[in-house]
Amino acid sequence: MATGPKRSEAELRRAMRDPRYWQSGHPERAAYVADVTRGFQELYPPAGGEGGSLLVHVRSYERRRNGQPEHVSDYHQRRARGAAPPAAGQAVPSERPPAAVAAPRASYTAFVGGAADGEFGNVRDFKVNGVRVGSGGAIKYYSHDEAEKLLNDIRAQPPGTRIVLVGHSWGGDTAARVAARLGGEGRPIDMLVTVDPVGNGNSEDFFMRVRAGSREWINVQATGGNWHDPDNLIARIGNRYGSAPQRFADQNIAAPYRHGAFGDLVEHPGADGRSALRRALSQ
């Protein structure tokens, strides 16, 4: 940065956004930082002569606040002349407040019910943190025949939104097909959970497209009950996926419950001790 007339604080703060100021390893960084520091010292000279204060440059560093990692960028600080630097972690007055903790990533979570969910409410009436999925809260609810609506709602989300789909029975097939289509558009979803999915025409090519459309895919397979239990029989006739996704999903959880026990299935722990529901709801 060229030196010359005294620069304003706005000019100096713009200079701090230059890669030469904040980029570690930049060949001009040392000289550039020194020049910005000098500019601040010219703008805010030491107060009270020799017994006054100095404006010092504080390098960026990492710290934890409220248990969360936080990056604090370079800043300038007024320090009494001759005062020792503060101990690590000690709070000090600053002309610029530390960088704020990054806002949590926005998320869009949708649960998709099966063909009989309108009658039995296995997914619709399932509660997450005490709130029914179908109540219109933070988690969105779709029936298995609302694939186009689900697709359009996801496409309407802002870039960077975390997209999570949890589908049961025929709803699992709907969620998988939505993920496959979004993957084909170059915008795979972040998490797909298929809970004992049921559907027709599930070829290896289909599973590969579902895989490409999901950054993480957890499949839950119901292994409990008898084959003649009404919901198990319906799932069998409807062409249940069974163990077919094992070669494609990131995790396949075999849960000892019948097909209709959505809550038990989605909350059954996997090999890492975490359920599909816990994985889906964690950022």
Beta strands, then each sheet from edge to edge (+ up, - down):
strand 1: 53-58
strand 2: 61-65
strand 3: 68-72
strand 4: 75-80
strand 5: 107-112
strand 6: 127-128
strand 7: 131-132
strand 8: 140-142
strand 9: 162-168
strand 10: 191-195
strand 11: 217-222
strand 12: 251-255
sheet 1: 1+ 4-
sheet 2: 2+ 3-
sheet 3: 8+ 5+ 9+ 10+ 11+ 12+
sheet 4: 6+ 7-
end
